[in-house]
Amino acid sequence: ELRRGSQPATIYCINFNADSSLLCVASDHGTIHIFALDDTGGGGGAKNKQSSLAAASFLPKYFSSVWSFSRIEVPGGARCICAFTQESAVVAVCADGSYHKFVPTDK
């Protein structure tokens, strides 16, 4: 189960990158979250986050959820749709007429 936050949100857009290894999700919170779909941890370790309590089977499913590895705040918090470019940057086209391009870094 993928989670983008702990508060309920309206999802405006969900898109995959070209090889379906990443997923971007835009919501009414003025954010875009990015998930790694093949998060096996090979080489550089797992990208997505998970609670340290995930292994405790007696806790609710919420604690075993997978959380986005990247969160982008859209300037102004406008409604937007998101997509990946061929270079794996994320673009957001917003209802207020603005356009934003976010380039990931390996930090």
URURDA-V871203 format. One record per pair of residues at least 12 apart in sequence whose C-alpha atoms are under 8 Angstrom apart, sorted by the first residue. I is the first residue (numbers start at 1). J is the second residue. Records with the same first field share a line. If there is no record, write none. Layout:
I = J, J
This chain:
1 = 64, 65, 66
2 = 35, 65, 66, 67, 68
3 = 65, 66, 67, 68
4 = 33, 67, 68
5 = 67
9 = 27, 28, 29
10 = 27, 28
11 = 25, 26, 27, 28
12 = 25, 26, 27, 28, 79, 80, 81
13 = 25, 26, 27, 80, 81, 82
14 = 26, 82, 83
15 = 82, 83, 84
16 = 83, 84
17 = 83, 84, 85, 86, 88
18 = 84, 86
20 = 37
21 = 36, 37, 38
22 = 34, 35, 36, 37, 38
23 = 35, 36, 37
24 = 82, 83, 84, 90
25 = 82
26 = 80, 81, 82
27 = 79, 80
28 = 78, 79
29 = 77
30 = 73, 74, 75, 76, 77, 78, 79, 80
31 = 71, 72, 73, 74, 77
32 = 71, 72, 73, 74, 82
33 = 68, 69, 70, 71, 72
34 = 68, 69, 70, 71
35 = 48, 67, 68, 69, 70
36 = 48, 68, 69
47 = 69
48 = 66, 67, 68, 69
49 = 66, 67, 68, 69
50 = 63, 64, 65, 66, 67
51 = 63, 64, 65
74 = 92, 100
78 = 94, 95, 96
79 = 94, 95, 96
80 = 92, 93, 94, 95
81 = 93, 94
88 = 103, 104
89 = 101, 102, 103, 104
90 = 102, 103, 104
